[in-house]
Amino acid sequence: MIIVGAGGHAKEILTIFSEHREQIDICFFDNISHRESLYSYKVINSIDAVLKYFENTNDFRFVIGVGGVKNRMKIVFEFEKIGGTPTSIISKRAIIGKYDMKLGVGLNIMHNTFISNSVTIGNYSLVNHGASLHHDVKVGNFCEICPMAQLLGSAKVGNHCFIGAGAIILPGIQVGDNVTIGAGALVNKDVESDTTVFGVPATSR
């Protein structure tokens, strides 16, 4: 399996792999720094090398190992185009409800997250350390929920959204597509698409 990225978030993804008792052969992909290894793991530096890896291992799985909405979109586009299979990575230390759950593909669900029942998370989204998604929350595709953010009951977040560290979205609030919510913001009213909000209470720039 390939972790796409070899920077800070990829290192955190690696800690999730270390939770699993079964042995999983992994390597990293990084065509920017051109490093050859990360810790004891091989780093692949080109798409041609990825194709060879797929052919030799017959393992087409990849995990998104970077943050940032646009970066994650770019990775999925490039790797699905060459036959890669997006794979979710979910920490065993995440608390996730068992009832009426709809979890997409290619997710990163990190350590100490809380995801209640009747929650929907779209494809390729990242729920970072300590974030909480309460009952009936809906999160779209390619969203990044930063550490300690809180999405309270029945809040809805559209596609391609960035929810900053420690932000709070109050119950029932509707957030559109392509929205950025600043760190520590308190969102107490609906947010239109293509908007940046920050502050307490959150207001648009």
Summary of the structure (lengths in Angstrom):
residues: 205
radius of gyration: 17.3
end to end distance: 41.4
largest distance: 53.8
contacts: 704
relative contact order: 0.10
helix: 17%
strand: 28%
